[in-house]
Amino acid sequence: MFLRLLVANRGEVAVRIARACRALGIAPVGVASQADLGADWTRSFDEVVCIGPAPAAESYLCAERLVQAALQTRCSAVHPGWGFLAENPRFAALCAQHGLVFVGPRPAVMALMGAKTPAKRAMRAAGLDCIPGSDDPLPDVEAALSAARSAGYPVLLKAEHGGGGRGMRRCADEAELRGAFAAARAEAEAAFGQGDVYLERYMTGGRHVEVQVLCDAYGHGVHLFERECSVQRKHQKLIEESPSPALAPLERAELGARAVRAALAVGYSSAGTIEFLRAADGRLFFMEMNTRLQVEHPVSELVTGVDIAVEQIRIAAGRPLALRQERLTCSGHAIECRLNAEDPERGFQPSPGRLRDFTIPVDLGPGTVRVDTHLAPGETVVPQYDSLLAKVIAHGATRALAIETLVRALSRARVEGVATTLPLHLAVLQSEAFARGEYDTSAIPGWPTARAAARASR
C-alpha cells in the first residue's frame, strides 16, 4: 500500500479522499491555490503545497505543478478526485512518466472513454445499445444534416470531448440544425479546447440511470447497482438516488451485469460509472462512461456498505478486488441533494460569501443522514471555483422514509450568509411527481419556475 498520496484537488472531494487515505493508513498530502491557503478543509492533510494563484488554469489545472508537488513531498500516488484533471489522460500519463501511480484507469482507456464517438463504438462492440446518431465527429453542417436525417429529429449536437451540457444544442428540424452547428462547435472549442461535435437523436421523456462499477487489474469486476440522476438543470445533476424507482429487480440485475462486462471488455480498472438513458419505452441506451469517482458516489455507499474511495485506492495499489457480486446487496434507499451556493430564484446565480451559520442536523430520523462537506461556520465560499457547499445524503429502509429523513434534515438546516438551493431541493422532495418516482430529465419536479426556464431554453 502507498505510504503517502497526493490529492490533486480541492474542497469537498479533497476531504473525502483524505478520509479514505486515513482509513488505509496512508498519509494524505494536499494542494491549495493562493485563494484556498488557510481554508478549513486544508487541515485534513499532513502537508499542504501551494500550487499557484487563484485561477484554476494556474493551479488546479496545471499538471506539471501537481506532479512536482507529489515528487517534492515524497508521494508515490496521485488521486485526481473529480473535475479539474480527473479525466485527463495526459495528466495520468505524466504521473506515470515520473513514477507516480495515478488512481484511475490507464491513460489509453481514459482517452478511449473520453472521446464520445470512439466510446460509443467500443461499448456497442461490448454489447450495449447506443443512441442512434453519428458514428464519428461531424466535419461540417452537411454531414450533420445527413446524420440527422438517418437518426430522426429532434436531435442533439454534443461536444466530442466534453460534457456537462456545454456545446450541446437541441435541434427540432433542419433549419435549427443549420443555425446551431457553428455555435455548438464554438462553445465546445471554448470549453474543452477542441471544437469537434457529434449528433444523437433527442429522446423525449428519458431518464438518466447510471451504474457504479469497480474493476481490478486482474479481470474481475462488480457493480454496486444503479443511481437515478434525472433531476437535473441544464444537464447538471441536482438530486440522485439509489436504487432507481424506474427499474424492476430483474432489469436492475441485468443492467448491472451488462455494465460490468462492458467495462472489462475495454480493459477498465478502477472505480467508474457507465451512464445510460432510459427511453420512455424502457430501452436503455449507453451515453458515456465517467472514468473517475463520481460526486454522487455516497448514495451507492449507503445502500451497499462499500467504501468506493477506499476500494479505488486499493485497486490502484495493485490489490485484487475482494468483493464478489453474489455477496453484494442493495439495502434500503438513499437520496442525495447537492447543496450549492446559488440562488434558484435568480437563475441559479452564484452566491459566494461568508457563511455566518452552516448547520445541517443529522439525528432527526427516521433514517440516517450523512453530510459530506469541506465548510464550517465562518468559512468563506470563494467565487473562483465550484459552488458546492455540501452533499446531504439520507438513507432509509424504504424510499418514502429516505425522503422523509432528507426533508426533515433540510427543513431544519441553517445556512446564513449566502443564497442556496435549499428551497429547490425541498420543493422537489415534497412534490407528488418525485414521491411517485414519476419524473424524467425534461423538467425539475415541483419547481415551476425552473421548469418554465428549462422549456424556454430549449
C-alpha positions, 0 to 999 in steps of 0.5 A, spaced: 500 500 500 502 507 498 505 510 504 503 517 502 498 520 496 497 526 493 490 529 492 490 533 486 484 537 488 480 541 492 474 542 497 469 537 498 472 531 494 479 533 497 476 531 504 473 525 502 479 522 499 483 524 505 478 520 509 479 514 505 487 515 505 486 515 513 482 509 513 488 505 509 493 508 513 496 512 508 498 519 509 494 524 505 498 530 502 494 536 499 494 542 494 491 549 495 491 555 490 493 562 493 485 563 494 484 556 498 491 557 503 488 557 510 481 554 508 478 549 513 478 543 509 486 544 508 487 541 515 485 534 513 492 533 510 499 532 513 502 537 508 499 542 504 503 545 497 501 551 494 500 550 487 499 557 484 494 563 484 487 563 484 485 561 477 484 554 476 488 554 469 494 556 474 493 551 479 488 546 479 489 545 472 496 545 471 499 538 471 506 539 471 505 543 478 501 537 481 506 532 479 512 536 482 508 537 488 507 529 489 515 528 487 517 534 492 513 531 498 515 524 497 508 521 494 508 515 490 500 516 488 496 521 485 488 521 486 485 526 481 478 526 485 473 529 480 473 535 475 479 539 474 484 533 471 480 527 473 479 525 466 485 527 463 489 522 460 495 526 459 495 528 466 495 520 468 500 519 463 505 524 466 504 521 473 506 515 470 512 518 466 515 520 473 513 514 477 507 516 480 501 511 480 495 515 478 488 512 481 484 511 475 484 507 469 490 507 464 491 513 460 489 509 453 482 507 456 481 514 459 482 517 452 478 511 449 472 513 454 473 520 453 472 521 446 464 520 445 464 517 438 470 512 439 466 510 446 460 509 443 463 504 438 467 500 443 461 499 448 456 497 442 462 492 440 461 490 448 454 489 447 450 495 449 445 499 445 447 506 443 443 512 441 442 512 434 446 518 431 453 519 428 458 514 428 464 519 428 465 527 429 461 531 424 466 535 419 461 540 417 453 542 417 452 537 411 454 531 414 450 533 420 444 534 416 445 527 413 446 524 420 440 527 422 436 525 417 438 517 418 437 518 426 430 522 426 429 529 429 429 532 434 436 531 435 442 533 439 449 536 437 454 534 443 461 536 444 466 530 442 470 531 448 466 534 453 460 534 457 456 537 462 451 540 457 456 545 454 456 545 446 450 541 446 444 544 442 437 541 441 435 541 434 427 540 432 428 540 424 433 542 419 433 549 419 435 549 427 440 544 425 443 549 420 443 555 425 446 551 431 452 547 428 457 553 428 455 555 435 455 548 438 462 547 435 464 554 438 462 553 445 465 546 445 472 549 442 471 554 448 470 549 453 474 543 452 479 546 447 477 542 441 471 544 437 469 537 434 461 535 435 457 529 434 449 528 433 444 523 437 437 523 436 433 527 442 429 522 446 423 525 449 421 523 456 428 519 458 431 518 464 438 518 466 440 511 470 447 510 471 451 504 474 457 504 479 462 499 477 469 497 480 474 493 476 481 490 478 487 489 474 486 482 474 479 481 470 474 481 475 469 486 476 462 488 480 457 493 480 454 496 486 447 497 482 444 503 479 443 511 481 437 515 478 440 522 476 434 525 472 433 531 476 437 535 473 438 543 470 441 544 464 444 537 464 447 538 471 445 533 476 441 536 482 438 530 486 440 522 485 438 516 488 439 509 489 436 504 487 432 507 481 424 507 482 424 506 474 427 499 474 424 492 476 429 487 480 430 483 474 432 489 469 436 492 475 440 485 475 441 485 468 443 492 467 448 491 472 451 485 469 451 488 462 455 494 465 460 490 468 462 486 462 462 492 458 467 495 462 472 489 462 471 488 455 475 495 454 480 493 459 477 498 465 480 498 472 478 502 477 472 505 480 467 508 474 460 509 472 457 507 465 451 512 464 445 510 460 438 513 458 432 510 459 427 511 453 420 512 455 419 505 452 424 502 457 430 501 452 436 503 455 441 506 451 449 507 453 451 515 453 458 515 456 462 512 461 465 517 467 472 514 468 473 517 475 469 517 482 463 520 481 460 526 486 454 522 487 458 516 489 455 516 497 448 514 495 451 507 492 455 507 499 449 507 503 445 502 500 451 497 499 456 498 505 462 499 500 467 504 501 468 506 493 474 511 495 477 506 499 476 500 494 479 505 488 485 506 492 486 499 493 485 497 486 490 502 484 495 499 489 495 493 485 490 489 490 485 484 487 478 486 488 475 482 494 468 483 493 464 478 489 457 480 486 453 474 489 455 477 496 453 484 494 446 487 496 442 493 495 439 495 502 434 500 503 434 507 499 438 513 499 437 520 496 442 525 495 441 533 494 447 537 492 447 543 496 450 549 492 451 556 493 446 559 488 440 562 488 434 558 484 430 564 484 435 568 480 437 563 475 441 559 479 446 565 480 452 564 484 452 566 491 459 566 494 460 569 501 461 568 508 457 563 511 455 566 518 451 559 520 452 552 516 448 547 520 445 541 517 442 536 523 443 529 522 439 525 528 432 527 526 430 520 523 427 516 521 433 514 517 440 516 517 443 522 514 450 523 512 453 530 510 459 530 506 462 537 506 469 541 506 465 548 510 464 550 517 461 556 520 465 562 518 468 559 512 468 563 506 465 560 499 470 563 494 467 565 487 473 562 483 471 555 483 465 550 484 459 552 488 458 546 492 457 547 499 455 540 501 452 533 499 446 531 504 445 524 503 439 520 507 438 513 507 432 509 509 429 502 509 424 504 504 424 510 499 418 514 502 422 514 509 429 516 505 425 522 503 422 523 509 429 523 513 432 528 507 426 533 508 426 533 515 434 534 515 433 540 510 427 543 513 431 544 519 438 546 516 441 553 517 445 556 512 446 564 513 450 568 509 449 566 502 443 564 497 442 556 496 438 551 493 435 549 499 428 551 497 429 547 490 431 541 493 425 541 498 420 543 493 422 537 489 422 532 495 415 534 497 412 534 490 407 528 488 411 527 481 418 525 485 414 521 491 411 517 485 418 516 482 414 519 476 419 524 473 424 524 467 430 529 465 425 534 461 423 538 467 425 539 475 419 536 479 415 541 483 419 547 481 415 551 476 419 556 475 425 552 473 421 548 469 418 554 465 426 556 464 428 549 462 422 549 456 424 556 454 431 554 453 430 549 449 
